[in-house]
């Protein structure tokens, strides 16, 4: 899947749900095979949270979306902490079970929302990468869902008028256009792989992979900053 610079945005309402189910099929079996102590590992991308905390946050958010429960203050840091605390008495397996259901059930609700919740699907996919990273598993911020994640990231950054960037990716045949300046700013340029680009946009540690970034600072790309 590619998004050349001159192709207008067309929302695929099934894309967020597809991204979640692809990741579910990879992540859930991995989690079911992990020992209990692995769920207590810290997640570097989410200071103060363990693997279990991230999973509980994700499962709660996706369940809420699937059930259409959007009370005041939903998805705030305080609400996220309450969701995690509400699941403190659950077993690790129960948290994983809820996540399994949520990643499958949230897609139709996100599709009906007309784009308003597309960013949430991308965020949950990024959190799955956070968990993979914490567990030392390969494929963090990549894997089979990467083409959909990149296309979704590109569209969201353009809709938000984010800093413009043209990315030449090892993972795609054509350049990916992200952000939109209305001609007020010359686009920056990224050369590297897709998972590294995702890490930059999600404000996650990049480590030592080789990439080139010109015309824009890495901190400007962070959509969660």
N, C-alpha and C positions, 0 to 999 in steps of 0.2 A: 504494500500500500504506500503510495507516494502522494505528496502534495506539492506540485511545482509552484513557483512563485506567482504565476499568472493565472491560476485557477481560482475562481471565486469560492467562498465558503458555502457548503451545502451540508446542513446537519443531517447526520444519520442517527435517527432516534434510537436505533438498536445498538449503536456502538458502545455506549457506557455499560449497558448490561452485558454485552458480549465480552467486554474487557474483564468484568467481574467474574463471569463464569469461567473464562479461560484461566484466570488466576486461581479461582477456587479449585479447579481440577488439578492444578499443580501444587497448591499450597496445603490443602487439607490433608492429603495422604502423608505429606512430609511431617505435618504437625502430629498426626496420630502415631507416628513412629518415634517421636522424641520422648526422652525421659522426663520425669516430673521436674527435675532441677533445671532443665533447659528453659522452662517457662519463667523462671526467676532471674534469667540473665538480663542485664541492663541493655537498653536500646539507645545507642549513641545519638541517634537522630532525634530522640524524644527524652531529653534529660529528666531524670526522676521516674521514668516509666520502665517497667520490665516488659519482657515479651508478652507475658500474660496481660498486663495492663493495656498494651497496644491492641491485642486481640479483643479484649473486652470492649474497648472503645469502638473498634471497628464493628464488632457484632451488634453492639447497641445502636450505633448510628444507622446501620443498614436495616436492622429490624424496625427502627422508627420510620425510616423511609418507606419500607414495604407496607407498614400499617398506617401510614399517613398521619403520624402523631408529631405535630410541629408546635409544641407549646412555646410560650414566651421564653426567650433566652436559650433556645435549643442550639446545640453545637458550640456554645460558649465554653471557655475553659472550666468554668464552675459546673456546667452541665456535664461536661465530659468526665470530670472527677466524680460526680455523683453516679454516673453510669457505671464507672469502674467500681465504686464502693458498693453499689447495689448488687454486684456480682461477686463480692468478696467471699461469700459462703458457697459459691459454686465450685464444682470440681473443674480441673483443666479440661476434661473431656466435655463437660457441659458448655463451657465457653466455646470450644471448637465446634460443637454441634450447632450452637446458635449462629456462629460465623458461617458455617456451611449453609445453613438455611438462608441467612440474610444475603449472602453473595449470589444466591440463585433467585431470591424473591424480589430483590430491590430493582432489578432491571426494568420491568414493565412500568413501575411507578416513576422511575427516572425518565423513561421514554415519554410518558404522558406529561411530564412537567415542562416540556417545551424548551429545555436547555437550562432551566434554572438550577437543576441538580447535577448537571453533567460534571461540574468541577468536583463534586463530592465523590463521584465514582473514580475520578482520576486520583483524588487524595487517598482513597481507600487502597487503590492499587499501589500507590507509593508506600503506604504503610506496610503492605505486604512485602515490599522490597526492604523496608526497615527491619522487618522480622527476619527475613532471609539473611540479611547482613549480620544481624546480631547472632544468629545461629551458625554463621560461617558456611552457609549454603551457597552454591553457585547460582547465578541467574538473577541476582538482586537487581531490580529496576530494568529487567530485560525479559527474555523468554518469549513464549509464543504470543503474549499480549502486547509486545513492544510496538508493532505497527499501529495498532489501534490507539495505544497510549500516546504515541507521537502525533498522530493525526488529531487526537482530542486536545493535546497540549497546544498544538499549532492554532487550532480554531479558537480555543479559549483565550490565548494570549492576543490574538487579533481582535476578538470581540472586546477585550478589556483595554485595547489601545496600549498594550505593553511595549516596552522598548523593542524596536525592530531588529531582527536577526535573520540572516540567511545561513542555514546549516547544511554543510556537505557531509553527509553521514555514510559511514561504512555500511550501514544496515539498509539504506534505501538507494534506489537507482537514480532518483532525481533530487535536487535541492529541496529542503523544507523551509518554508517561509513562516516565521513566527513574529508576533507583535505587529504593530502598525503605528506609523508616525504621521501619516498623511503627507508625506514628503518633507516634513520638517526636520528629519534627521536621517542621515545616511545609515542604512542598516549595517550592524556589525556582522562579523562572519565567524562561524564556528566550523572547525574541521576535526572530526573525531568520530566516536561511536555513539549510538543511541543511548545506552545506559548512562554514559558520562554526561550527555546533554540533559537527561532527566535529573540526574543528581544536581547539576547546576541550577536548574529551574526550581527544584524542590528544596534548595538550600542544604543539601546533604553533603557530607565529606566526599571529596573526589578521589583522594589518594594519589597514586602515581601514574595512572594511565596517560598515554600520550594524546594530547589534543592541542589545537591552536584556537585562540580566541583573540579577535582583533576588533577595534572600534567600539567596544563595550566592555565594562568591567563585570566580572562574575557576579558581584553583589547586586547589580542592576537586573539580573535575570531572575532572581528569586521571586517567585509568585506568592510565597507565603511569608515574606519578610515584611 
